[in-house]
Each structure stands twice: as structure tokens, then as C-alpha cells.
Amino acid sequence: MNRAARRAFDQAAGALLAAYEKSGPFPGQEVTPALLADAVRQCFEICRQIDDAEETLPLEEVDELGTHALECLSDLGLWAYQLNLDEERATVEDLALEMADWIIRHGGQIAVLEAVVNALARQANATRDPVMLARLFQQACAVIAQTEPGLAGDTEPARLQPWLMLHFNCAIIATRTLDPARMNAAFDLLETHLPGHCAAFYAEGLRESRKAAYDESVRKIMRDRLAKWTGRH
């Protein structure tokens, strides 16, 4: 967490704590925003020390640290949602994406997806810059590659949803870059990991691609992919 991110997080955490105290009390609630924020700061301080010392952690320690940080950030994001703090929620979720990048750089696995997926979607929706979209596409692909296998293989609907939305967002971001190579890479991931959802995604994608923002090459890819899964041209 760089200084700017730390300031933004401290401001968000302060607003969360104030709203929590104003809205409370919450009887029986042991995991408060204050405790979660302190845990996040401790995790990122450990990450900073590791990076500054150029240490190589055992993968199980990377996973443990990363999962703890993402769980705390996810819980903070949920508190922000419950307290109607949209800006603070965005700050927390953006930090979760930063944490995911740290886990990936250190070879670990991502076991908590919700906040990461939300950040990817929000940042993509907020930009039309091709360079930014290309970077977000690479981040989405990296998260897919490093998602913990048990989470990726879960078939329970509530636990499957973040994995599904991660692939949908990756494919949507790729489509918005207008780059056929990125689109095909994202669609291949979707077809490999979530084949049961391909036909519906491509049907919606074809409808969306009729907008003026997309050219005929995008529409052709969508038509071909839809035909592959439905047999209809």
C-alpha cells in the first residue's frame, strides 16, 4: 500500500468507523470495522516489509497472508455497503485488487474473490481508455489463473457467482478493447471453465455489440462463438 493508497484507506476506514458508531450498537458483533481496518494495515505493512527486504516467502505463507487480508477487506466492503458508504466501499475494494496483485506477484493463490471482482468491474466501467482497459484485462486474466482451485471448482450457486462474474467481466473488458486476440483469449477461458454459461453470454454479447461503439469484427466474433454453442448462425 503506497502512501496515497494508505491515506485513502485511512479516510475510508475513519468514515466507516464513524458511521458504524453512529448507527450502532450492534450487539454480539465482535468483528468491528476498527478491528478489520487494523488487521488490513498490519497485513499491508507485512507485505511492505517483505517487498523491501526482497524476501521469498513459502507459498503457504503467501496464501495465508493474502487470504487474511482479502477476507478483512471483503468484510469491510460489506460493512460499507450496509452503511451506504459507496465511496468508502470502492476504496476498500480497490485495495483488494491491489492485494490480489501482490499475491499473484508472489506466486500465491486467491481464495476470496468478491471484492476483487467488484473492483475490476467498477474500474472498467469508469474508463474508456484503451491502455487502462488492456491493463484491467491482464489483471482479470491473472486473477483467473491464480484463483484457488477449490473455489473455482465450487458448484454451489452463491460461491460460484464471483467466479462466474470474474469471467464475464474479463470477457466484457476484452470486448471493450476491440482487440480480437484479447476477446478470443477471454472467451476461451469462459468456455474452458464455465461452458454452461457460454450461450447466454454470447447471445447477450451479440445484442450489445450492435451498439455503435463496436465494429463488425466484434459482431462476427460474437456470432461465431454463439453459433458454436447453439448451432444457430
NURONU-250540 format. One record per residue: residue number from 1; residue in one letter; chain; x negated, y, z negated of N, C-alpha, C in turn. Coordinates in steps of 0.05 Angstrom, whole numbers, plus 32768, in hexadecimal, padded with zeros to 4 digits. Atoms other than C-alpha are relative to their C-alpha. Example, Ala and Ser with C-alpha at 12.3 -4.5 7.8 and 13.67 -1.06 7.14 Angstrom:
   mike   doza   selum   neast   nnorth    nup   caeast   canorth   caup   ceast   cnorth    cup
      1      A       A    7FEE     7FE8   8000     7F0A      7FA6   7F64    7FEE     8018   8000
      2      S       A    8010     7FE8   8001     7EEF      7FEB   7F71    800F     8016   7FF2
//
This chain:
   mike   doza   selum   neast   nnorth    nup   caeast   canorth   caup   ceast   cnorth    cup
      1      M       A    7FEF     7FE8   8000     8000      8000   8000    7FEE     8019   8000
      2      N       A    8011     7FE8   7FFF     7FDE      8040   8017    800D     8016   7FEF
      3      R       A    7FF7     7FEB   8012     7FE7      8082   7FF2    801C     800A   8008
      4      A       A    7FE6     7FF6   7FF7     8021      809A   801D    8016     7FEC   7FF9
      5      A       A    7FED     8014   8006     8045      8058   8014    8005     7FFE   7FE2
      6      R       A    7FFE     8001   801E     8037      8059   7FC9    8012     8017   7FF7
      7      R       A    7FF0     7FE9   8008     8055      809F   7FC3    801D     7FFB   8007
      8      A       A    7FE5     8005   7FF7     8092      808B   7FEB    800D     7FEB   7FEE
      9      F       A    7FF5     8015   8011     809B      804C   7FC1    8006     800B   7FE4
     10      D       A    7FFC     7FF4   801B     8093      8072   7F7F    8019     8011   8000
     11      Q       A    7FE8     7FEF   7FFE     80C8      80A4   7F96    8019     7FEE   8001
     12      A       A    7FE9     8012   7FFD     80F7      806C   7FAB    8006     7FF1   7FE5
     13      A       A    7FFC     800E   801A     80EC      8046   7F6A    800B     8012   7FEB
     14      G       A    7FF6     7FEC   8013     80F8      8085   7F42    801E     8005   8004
     15      A       A    7FE4     7FFC   7FFA     813A      8091   7F65    8011     7FE8   7FF9
     16      L       A    7FF2     8019   8007     814E      8048   7F5C    8004     7FFE   7FE1
     17      L       A    7FFF     8002   801E     813E      804A   7F11    8015     8014   7FF5
     18      A       A    7FED     7FEC   8009     8165      808B   7F08    801D     7FF8   8006
     19      A       A    7FE5     8008   7FF9     81A2      8070   7F2D    8008     7FE8   7FF0
     20      Y       A    7FFB     8018   8010     819D      802E   7F07    8009     8009   7FE4
     21      E       A    7FFA     7FF7   801B     819D      8052   7EC4    801A     800F   7FFF
     22      K       A    7FE7     7FF0   7FFF     81D6      8080   7ED9    8018     7FED   8003
     23      S       A    7FEA     8012   7FF9     8201      8046   7EF2    8004     7FEB   7FEB
     24      G       A    7FFF     8015   8013     81F2      8016   7EB9    8012     8007   7FE8
     25      P       A    8012     8016   8003     81F1      7FF6   7E89    8009     7FE7   800F
     26      F       A    7FFB     801A   7FF2     81EB      7FB1   7EAA    7FFA     7FEA   7FEC
     27      P       A    8004     8014   8015     81F4      7F7F   7E71    7FF4     7FE6   800C
     28      G       A    800B     8019   7FF8     81C9      7F41   7E77    7FED     8001   8018
     29      Q       A    8012     7FFD   7FE9     81A0      7F5D   7EB1    7FE3     8004   7FF6
     30      E       A    801C     7FFF   800A     8157      7F4D   7EA0    7FED     800B   8015
     31      V       A    8012     7FF7   7FEB     8137      7F5C   7EE3    8009     801B   800A
     32      T       A    7FF7     7FE5   7FFA     813F      7FA7   7EE7    7FEF     800C   8017
     33      P       A    8010     7FF3   7FEB     8127      7FD6   7F1F    7FE5     8009   7FF5
     34      A       A    801A     7FF8   800B     80F0      7FEF   7EF0    7FEC     7FE9   7FFF
     35      L       A    8011     8018   8000     80D4      7FA9   7EE6    7FF8     7FF8   801C
     36      L       A    8006     8007   7FE4     80D9      7F9A   7F30    7FEB     8013   800C
     37      A       A    8013     7FEC   7FF4     80B5      7FDB   7F43    7FE4     7FFC   7FF5
     38      D       A    801A     8005   800C     807D      7FCD   7F12    7FF3     7FE7   800C
     39      A       A    800B     8018   7FF4     8075      7F87   7F2E    7FF6     8004   801C
     40      V       A    8009     7FFA   7FE5     8071      7FA2   7F75    7FE6     800F   7FFF
     41      R       A    8019     7FF1   8002     803B      7FD4   7F61    7FE9     7FEE   7FF9
     42      Q       A    8015     8013   8008     8013      7F9D   7F3F    7FF8     7FEE   8018
     43      C       A    8006     8012   7FE9     8018      7F70   7F7D    7FF0     800F   8015
     44      F       A    800F     7FF1   7FEB     8001      7FA7   7FAD    7FE5     8009   7FF6
     45      E       A    801A     7FF9   800B     7FC9      7FBB   7F7E    7FED     7FE8   8003
     46      I       A    8011     8018   7FFC     7FB0      7F73   7F7F    7FF9     7FFD   801E
     47      C       A    8006     8002   7FE3     7FB6      7F73   7FCB    7FE9     8014   8008
     48      R       A    8014     7FEC   7FFA     7F8D      7FB3   7FCE    7FE4     7FF7   7FF6
     49      Q       A    8019     800A   800B     7F57      7F96   7FA1    7FF4     7FEA   8011
     50      I       A    8009     8016   7FF0     7F53      7F58   7FCB    7FF5     800A   801B
     51      D       A    8009     7FF5   7FE6     7F4D      7F80   800C    7FE6     8010   7FFC
     52      D       A    8017     7FF0   8005     7F1A      7FB0   7FEE    7FE7     7FEE   7FFC
     53      A       A    8016     8012   8006     7EEF      7F76   7FD6    7FFB     7FEC   8017
     54      E       A    8002     8012   7FE9     7EF9      7F52   8019    8000     7FE2   7FF7
     55      E       A    7FFE     801B   800B     7F0C      7F13   7FF2    8011     7FEF   8012
     56      T       A    7FEF     8014   7FF2     7F29      7ED4   8011    800E     7FEF   7FEB
     57      L       A    7FF0     800E   8014     7F60      7EB9   7FE5    8008     7FE4   800B
     58      P       A    7FF4     8019   7FF8     7F76      7E70   7FE6    801C     8005   800A
     59      L       A    7FE6     7FFA   7FF3     7FB5      7E6C   8011    8017     7FFE   7FEC
     60      E       A    7FEA     8002   8014     7FE0      7E55   7FD6    8002     8019   7FEF
     61      E       A    7FFF     7FE7   800F     7FCD      7E95   7FB1    800B     8017   8011
     62      V       A    7FF4     7FEC   7FEE     7FDD      7EC0   7FEE    801E     7FFC   8000
     63      D       A    7FE3     8006   8000     8021      7E9D   7FF1    800E     8009   7FE6
     64      E       A    7FF4     7FF9   801A     802E      7EA6   7FA7    8003     801E   7FFC
     65      L       A    7FFF     7FE4   8003     801C      7EEF   7FA6    8014     800D   8013
     66      G       A    7FEE     7FF4   7FEB     8041      7EFF   7FE7    801D     7FFA   7FFA
     67      T       A    7FE4     8007   8006     8080      7EDA   7FD2    800A     8010   7FE9
     68      H       A    7FF7     7FF0   8017     8082      7EFD   7F8F    8006     801C   8008
     69      A       A    7FFC     7FE4   7FF8     807A      7F41   7FAF    801A     8003   8011
     70      L       A    7FE9     7FFE   7FEF     80AF      7F33   7FE4    801A     7FFB   7FF0
     71      E       A    7FE8     8004   8011     80E0      7F18   7FB0    8007     8019   7FF1
     72      C       A    7FFB     7FE7   800F     80D8      7F57   7F86    800B     8016   8012
     73      L       A    7FF7     7FEC   7FED     80E0      7F84   7FC3    801C     7FFA   800A
     74      S       A    7FE5     8008   7FF8     811D      7F5D   7FDA    8015     8007   7FEA
     75      D       A    7FEE     7FF9   8016     813D      7F65   7F95    8003     801E   7FFD
     76      L       A    7FFD     7FE3   8001     812D      7FAF   7F95    8011     800B   8016
     77      G       A    7FEF     7FF8   7FEA     814C      7FB6   7FD9    801E     7FFA   7FFA
     78      L       A    7FE5     8006   8007     818A      7F94   7FBF    800B     8014   7FEB
     79      W       A    7FF8     7FEB   8013     818D      7FC4   7F84    8007     801A   800E
     80      A       A    7FFB     7FE8   7FF1     8187      7FFE   7FB4    801A     7FFF   800F
     81      Y       A    7FE7     8004   7FF1     81C0      7FE2   7FDE    8018     8003   7FED
     82      Q       A    7FEA     7FFF   8014     81EC      7FD9   7FA0    8004     801C   7FF5
     83      L       A    7FFF     7FE5   800B     81DC      8020   7F89    8004     8015   8016
     84      N       A    7FFA     7FEE   7FE9     81EA      803E   7FCF    7FE8     8013   8005
     85      L       A    8018     7FF1   7FFB     81A2      8056   7FD7    7FF3     7FF7   801A
     86      D       A    8008     800A   7FE6     8197      804D   8022    7FE3     8006   8006
     87      E       A    801C     7FF8   7FFA     8155      8074   8028    7FED     7FF0   7FEF
     88      E       A    8012     800F   8012     8137      8051   7FEC    7FFF     7FE2   8009
     89      R       A    8000     801C   7FF6     814D      800D   8008    7FED     7FFE   8018
     90      A       A    8011     8001   7FE9     812A      801D   8049    7FE2     8001   7FF8
     91      T       A    801C     7FFF   8009     80EA      8030   8025    7FF6     7FE6   7FF5
     92      V       A    8007     801A   800C     80EA      7FEF   7FFE    7FFD     7FEB   8015
     93      E       A    8001     8014   7FEB     80F8      7FC5   803B    7FE9     8004   8013
     94      D       A    8018     7FFA   7FEF     80C2      7FE8   8064    7FE7     7FF5   7FF2
     95      L       A    8017     800A   800F     8092      7FD5   802D    7FFF     7FE2   8001
     96      A       A    7FFF     801D   7FFD     80A9      7F8D   8032    7FF3     7FF8   801B
     97      L       A    800C     8006   7FE6     8095      7F8E   807C    7FE1     8003   7FFE
     98      E       A    801C     7FFD   8004     8051      7FA9   8067    7FF4     7FE9   7FF0
     99      M       A    8009     8017   8010     804B      7F71   8034    7FFE     7FE7   8012
    100      A       A    8001     8017   7FEE     805C      7F3E   806A    7FE7     8001   8012
    101      D       A    8018     7FFD   7FF0     8024      7F5A   8095    7FE7     7FF8   7FF1
    102      W       A    8016     8008   8011     7FF4      7F51   805B    7FFE     7FE1   7FFE
    103      I       A    7FFF     801E   8002     800A      7F08   8052    7FF6     7FF4   801A
    104      I       A    8008     800B   7FE7     8001      7EFB   809C    7FE2     8003   8005
    105      R       A    801D     7FFC   7FFD     7FBB      7F1A   809D    7FEF     7FED   7FF0
    106      H       A    800F     8012   8011     7FA6      7EEC   8065    8008     7FE3   8004
    107      G       A    7FFA     801C   7FF9     7FC3      7EAE   8085    8016     7FF2   7FF0
    108      G       A    7FEB     800C   8011     7FFD      7EA4   8055    801A     7FFC   800F
    109      Q       A    7FE5     8005   7FF5     8046      7E91   8060    8014     8012   7FF3
    110      I       A    7FEC     7FEE   8009     8082      7EBE   8059    8018     7FF0   7FF8
    111      A       A    7FEA     8010   800B     80B8      7EA0   802C    8019     8010   7FF9
    112      V       A    7FE9     7FEE   8006     80E7      7EDC   8023    8003     8013   8018
    113      L       A    7FFE     7FF2   7FE6     8102      7EFA   8063    8012     8018   8001
    114      E       A    7FEB     7FEC   7FFD     813D      7F27   8055    7FF7     801C   8004
    115      A       A    800A     7FE4   7FFF     811A      7F69   8047    7FEE     8005   8018
    116      V       A    8011     7FFE   7FE8     80E7      7F5C   807E    8010     8003   8019
    117      V       A    7FEF     7FFF   7FE8     811C      7F50   80B2    800F     801A   8001
    118      N       A    7FF2     7FE6   8001     8143      7F8D   809C    7FEE     8017   8009
    119      A       A    8013     7FEB   7FF9     8105      7FB9   80A3    7FFB     7FFF   801E
    120      L       A    8005     8003   7FE3     80F6      7F9E   80E9    8018     800C   8010
    121      A       A    7FE9     7FF7   7FF1     813D      7FAB   8100    8004     801E   7FFE
    122      R       A    7FFC     7FE3   8004     8141      7FF1   80E2    7FEB     8010   8010
    123      Q       A    8015     7FF1   7FF2     80FE      8008   80FE    8004     7FFE   801E
    124      A       A    7FFB     8002   7FE3     8110      7FED   8143    8017     8011   8009
    125      N       A    7FE9     7FF0   7FF9     8153      800F   8143    7FFA     801E   7FFF
    126      A       A    8006     7FE4   8004     8132      8051   8130    7FED     800B   8015
    127      T       A    8014     7FF7   7FED     8103      8054   816C    8006     7FF7   801C
    128      R       A    8000     8008   7FE4     8100      8052   81B8    7FE4     8000   800B
    129      D       A    801C     7FFE   7FF8     80B5      8059   81BA    7FF6     7FE4   8008
    130      P       A    8009     801A   7FF7     8098      801F   81E4    7FE9     7FF5   7FF0
    131      V       A    8016     800A   8010     8059      801B   81BB    8009     7FF6   7FE5
    132      M       A    7FF5     8008   8019     8080      8017   817A    8010     7FE6   8003
    133      L       A    7FF0     8018   7FFC     80AF      7FE3   8196    7FED     7FE8   8005
    134      A       A    8013     8016   7FFC     8074      7FB9   81AE    7FF3     7FF7   7FE6
    135      R       A    800C     8007   8019     8055      7FBC   8169    8014     7FF0   7FEF
    136      L       A    7FEB     800E   800F     8097      7FA7   8148    8005     7FE4   800B
    137      F       A    7FFD     801A   7FF4     809D      7F6E   8179    7FEA     7FED   7FF7
    138      Q       A    8016     8010   8009     8058      7F55   8166    8003     7FF8   7FE3
    139      Q       A    7FFB     8005   801D     806A      7F5B   811C    8015     7FEA   7FFD
    140      A       A    7FEB     8014   8002     80AA      7F33   8127    7FF6     7FE5   8007
    141      C       A    800B     801A   7FF8     8085      7EFC   814C    7FEE     7FF5   7FEA
    142      A       A    8013     8009   8015     8050      7EF9   8115    8010     7FF6   7FE8
    143      V       A    7FF0     8009   8017     8086      7EF3   80DF    800C     7FE5   8006
    144      I       A    7FF4     801A   7FF8     80A8      7EBB   8106    7FEB     7FEA   7FFD
    145      A       A    8016     8014   8000     8065      7E97   810C    7FF8     7FF8   7FE3
    146      Q       A    800A     8005   801C     8056      7E9D   80C1    8016     7FFC   7FEC
    147      T       A    7FEA     8006   8012     809B      7E8F   80A4    7FFC     7FE4   7FF5
    148      E       A    8003     801A   800E     8099      7E57   8071    8012     7FEB   800C
    149      P       A    7FF0     8014   7FF1     80B0      7E17   8094    801A     7FF8   7FF3
    150      G       A    7FE7     8008   800D     80E3      7E04   8060    8016     8014   8003
    151      L       A    7FED     7FEB   7FFC     8105      7E47   8068    800A     8000   801D
    152      A       A    7FF9     8000   7FE3     8104      7E43   80B4    8012     7FE8   8006
    153      G       A    7FF1     8018   7FFB     8122      7DFD   80B1    801A     7FFD   7FF1
    154      D       A    7FE8     8001   8011     815A      7E0D   8081    8019     8002   8011
    155      T       A    7FE8     8000   7FF0     819F      7DFF   809E    8018     800C   7FF0
    156      E       A    7FEB     7FF4   8010     81C8      7E1E   8065    8004     801C   800B
    157      P       A    7FFB     7FE7   7FF2     81EB      7E5A   8085    7FF4     8019   7FF4
    158      A       A    800A     7FE8   800D     81D8      7E8F   8052    7FE2     8002   8001
    159      R       A    801E     7FFF   7FFE     818E      7E7B   8053    7FF7     8000   801D
    160      L       A    8008     7FFF   7FE4     818D      7E72   809E    8002     801C   800C
    161      Q       A    7FFA     7FE6   7FF4     81A7      7EB9   80AB    7FE8     8011   8004
    162      P       A    8018     7FEF   7FFA     8165      7EDF   80A1    7FEE     7FF5   8016
    163      W       A    8010     800D   7FEA     8140      7EAD   80CE    800D     8005   801B
    164      L       A    7FF1     7FFB   7FE8     8176      7EB5   8102    7FFD     801D   8008
    165      M       A    8001     7FE4   7FF9     8176      7F01   80FE    7FE3     8008   8008
    166      L       A    801B     7FFA   7FF9     812A      7F02   8102    7FFC     7FFA   801E
    167      H       A    8003     8007   7FE3     812D      7EDE   8146    8011     8013   8012
    168      F       A    7FEF     7FEE   7FF1     8167      7F09   815E    7FF2     801C   8003
    169      N       A    800E     7FE6   7FFF     8141      7F49   814B    7FE7     7FFF   8012
    170      C       A    8017     8002   7FEF     8102      7F30   816C    8007     8001   801D
    171      A       A    7FF7     8001   7FE4     8128      7F22   81AC    800B     801B   8009
    172      I       A    7FF5     7FE5   7FF9     814C      7F65   81AA    7FE9     8014   8004
    173      I       A    8017     7FEE   7FFE     810B      7F8B   819E    7FF1     7FFA   801B
    174      A       A    800E     8007   7FE7     80EA      7F65   81D8    8010     800A   8018
    175      T       A    7FEF     7FF7   7FE9     8125      7F76   8206    7FFE     801E   8002
    176      R       A    8002     7FE2   7FFF     8120      7FC0   81F3    7FE5     8009   800B
    177      T       A    8019     7FF8   7FF4     80D7      7FC0   8208    8001     7FFF   801F
    178      L       A    7FFC     8004   7FE3     80F0      7FAE   824F    7FE9     7FEF   800C
    179      D       A    8017     8010   7FF7     80B3      7F7F   8254    8008     7FE3   8003
    180      P       A    7FF7     801C   7FFC     80C4      7F3B   8273    7FEF     7FEC   7FF0
    181      A       A    8010     8013   800F     8089      7F19   8251    8008     7FFF   7FE3
    182      R       A    7FF7     7FFF   801C     809F      7F30   820C    801C     7FF3   7FFD
    183      M       A    7FE6     800B   8001     80E7      7F1E   821B    7FFF     7FE1   8001
    184      N       A    8001     801D   7FFD     80D6      7ED8   8232    7FF3     7FF3   7FE7
    185      A       A    800C     800B   8019     80A9      7ECD   81F5    8014     7FFF   7FE9
    186      A       A    7FEC     8000   8016     80E0      7EE2   81C5    8016     7FEC   8005
    187      F       A    7FEB     8013   7FFA     8114      7EB9   81E9    7FF7     7FE3   7FFD
    188      D       A    800B     801B   8005     80E7      7E7C   81E8    8000     7FF9   7FE3
    189      L       A    7FFF     8005   801D     80E1      7E83   819D    801D     7FFA   7FF6
    190      L       A    7FE4     8005   8007     812D      7E88   8196    8009     7FE5   8008
    191      E       A    7FF7     801A   7FF6     8138      7E4B   81C1    7FF2     7FE9   7FF1
    192      T       A    800F     8015   800E     8103      7E23   819C    800B     7FFC   7FE3
    193      H       A    7FF9     8001   801D     811A      7E34   8155    801E     7FFF   7FFB
    194      L       A    7FE3     7FFD   8005     8165      7E42   815C    8010     7FFC   8019
    195      P       A    7FF3     8005   7FE6     8180      7E21   819B    801E     8003   7FFF
    196      G       A    7FE3     7FFE   8002     81C7      7E21   8181    800B     801C   8002
    197      H       A    7FF7     7FE4   8000     81CA      7E6D   8182    7FF9     800E   801A
    198      C       A    800A     7FF3   7FE7     81AD      7E79   81C8    8016     800A   8012
    199      A       A    7FEB     7FF8   7FED     81EC      7E7A   81F2    800E     801A   7FF8
    200      A       A    7FF2     7FE8   800A     820F      7EAD   81C6    7FEE     8019   8002
    201      F       A    8012     7FE9   7FFF     81D1      7ED9   81C3    7FFD     800A   801C
    202      Y       A    8004     7FF8   7FE4     81C6      7ED9   820E    8019     800C   800C
    203      A       A    7FE8     7FF4   7FF6     820F      7EE7   821C    8003     801D   7FF7
    204      E       A    7FFF     7FE5   800B     820D      7F24   81EF    7FEA     8011   800D
    205      G       A    8016     7FF2   7FF4     81C9      7F37   820B    8006     8009   801C
    206      L       A    7FF9     7FF9   7FE5     81E4      7F36   8252    8013     8017   8001
    207      R       A    7FEE     7FEA   8001     821D      7F63   823F    7FF1     801A   7FF9
    208      E       A    800F     7FE8   8008     81ED      7F93   821C    7FEE     800A   8016
    209      S       A    8013     7FF8   7FEB     81BD      7F93   8257    800D     800E   8017
    210      R       A    7FF2     7FF1   7FEB     81F2      7FB1   8284    7FFE     801E   7FFB
    211      K       A    8003     7FE3   8006     81E4      7FF4   8262    7FE9     800C   8011
    212      A       A    8013     7FF2   7FEE     81BC      8028   8288    7FE3     7FFE   7FF6
    213      A       A    801B     8001   800A     8180      801F   825A    7FF0     7FE9   800A
    214      Y       A    800E     8018   7FF7     8170      7FDC   8279    8001     7FFE   801E
    215      D       A    8001     8003   7FE3     815B      7FCB   82C0    8009     7FE4   8008
    216      E       A    7FF6     8019   7FF5     816D      7F91   82ED    7FEE     7FE9   7FF8
    217      S       A    8012     8016   8008     8130      7F68   82D8    8009     7FF5   7FE5
    218      V       A    7FF7     8008   801A     814B      7F66   8291    801A     7FF0   8003
    219      R       A    7FE7     800F   7FFB     8190      7F51   82A9    7FFC     7FE5   800C
    220      K       A    8005     801A   7FF3     8173      7F1A   82D4    7FF6     7FEC   7FEB
    221      I       A    800A     8013   8015     814D      7EFC   8299    8017     7FF7   7FEF
    222      M       A    7FE9     8007   8011     818C      7EFE   826F    8012     7FEC   800F
    223      R       A    7FEF     8012   7FF1     81B5      7EDD   82A7    7FF4     7FE4   8002
    224      D       A    800D     8019   7FFE     8182      7EA7   82B1    8000     7FF0   7FE6
    225      R       A    8000     800E   801A     817C      7E97   8267    801C     7FF7   7FF9
    226      L       A    7FE4     8008   8006     81C8      7E96   825F    8007     7FE8   8011
    227      A       A    7FF9     8017   7FEF     81CF      7E67   829A    7FF2     7FE7   7FF6
    228      K       A    800E     8017   800B     819B      7E39   827B    800F     7FF2   7FEA
    229      W       A    7FF3     800B   8018     81C6      7E30   823D    801E     7FFC   8004
    230      T       A    7FE3     8003   7FFB     820C      7E33   825C    8006     7FF3   801A
    231      G       A    7FFB     800B   7FE5     8203      7E1B   82A3    800F     8012   8012
    232      R       A    7FF1     7FED   7FF0     8226      7E59   82BB    7FED     8016   800A
    233      H       A    8010     7FEB   7FF4     8206      7E8C   82EA    8010     801A   8003
//
